[in-house]
Amino acid sequence: MNKYIRCLVLLLTLSPFAYGQITLTNADMPLAGDTIRFSETTNFAGLTPELTDSNYVWDYSTLVATSQTVDTFVSVNSTGLFALYFFGASFAKKSNTPPLSLSGITVDYQYDFFGNNATAYTQWGLGANVSGLPLGLPNTPKDTLYRFPLNYLDTGNTSSTFSASVPGIGYYGGERTRVDTVDGWGTLITPYGTYQVLRVKSVVNETDTVFLTSFGFGLSFPLPERVEYKWLANGKKVPLLQINTSLGIVNQVIYRDSLRSILTGVQSLASDFSLNVYPNPATSRLSVEAMPGLEIKTMYLFNDCGERLDEGMCNSNNRTVQFDVSRLAPGIYFLKAETNRGEINRMFIKQ
């Protein structure tokens, strides 16, 4: 063999992107007891998640985290009364979904329940406090997220319903269809690392229904179609990257990550202005003062896991915010301010 051809073959063999496609099984999914950290970014400009192919390279290495959260997977038995609705599920995940208010019915999400076996990874439904009552909303049939073994060009679809009745208040339910396609494989690069992945595209359509007993009428309304793009790797349990779109517009980007100081991960857009945080370290009261010309729209307090703990109260001129930090455990915390000149992040220490 010509020595130049041999060199070319060797280079291709050693290239970090010269891999074959992977296969996913149920062994690559989460287990009760897992805690998995995610970063989320609000910097959507220029993202084109539609791009895909075989042996493709998705380079998302420039993603910059604006917040972090942690998914916690627990045993079904630890979920209290919700376990009665989901006997036989493999585990539950503590929900990060904010409460939803629909025509007088408040749905406060608590847990998502999942099944995992040799043939499929399924979402069994969710447990929620519906207007204060702990109720299960099982999916019928179960919503299949992945079918095993999962390979490039695999397809599948699921149609399911869920519902719950609240005595004296009404009914909340919905319908969902999911069409899945493994539409790519290759190399994914994010701030977390470089991995060989399968890319799964899911097109999801949902309709919610509410019936109010006191008024004697109901309302059904379709939600905008959403598309979920998910990149999965062997042994990583959850998507390494997920980009959600609605009506063709990116509205959420989350990716698996390590613990980061959001201060170092986010560049302040207000480069000529700043915030004064005092006292720092703090023991009971924390004050944040904007320099002249800077107005604070909202300000949130986060712990080092990226969980939002509190929202600060601005004074009348939108330049000063105060927090009561007396009940916080000693440690490092973060502030994120939305201002008239962009986003600013600061760190403080609680003694």
Secondary structure, DSSP 8 states (H G I E B T S, - for coil): --HHHHHHHHHHHH-TT------B-GGGS--TT-EEEEEEE---TT--TT---TTEEEE-TT---SEEEEEEEE-GGGGGGGGGTSTT-SEEEE-----EEETTEEEEEEEEEEEE-SSEEEEEEEEEEETTEEEEEEEEEEEEEEESSB-TT-EEEEEEEEEEEETTTEEEEEEEEEEEEEEEEEEEEETTEEEEEEEEEEEEEEEEEEEETTTTEEEEEE---EEEEEEE-TT--S-SEEEEEETTEEEEEEEE-----HHHHS--S-TT--EEEESSSBSSEEEEEE-TT--EEEEEEE-TTS-EEEE-EE-TTS-EEEEE-TTS-SEEEEEEEEETTEEEEEEEEE-
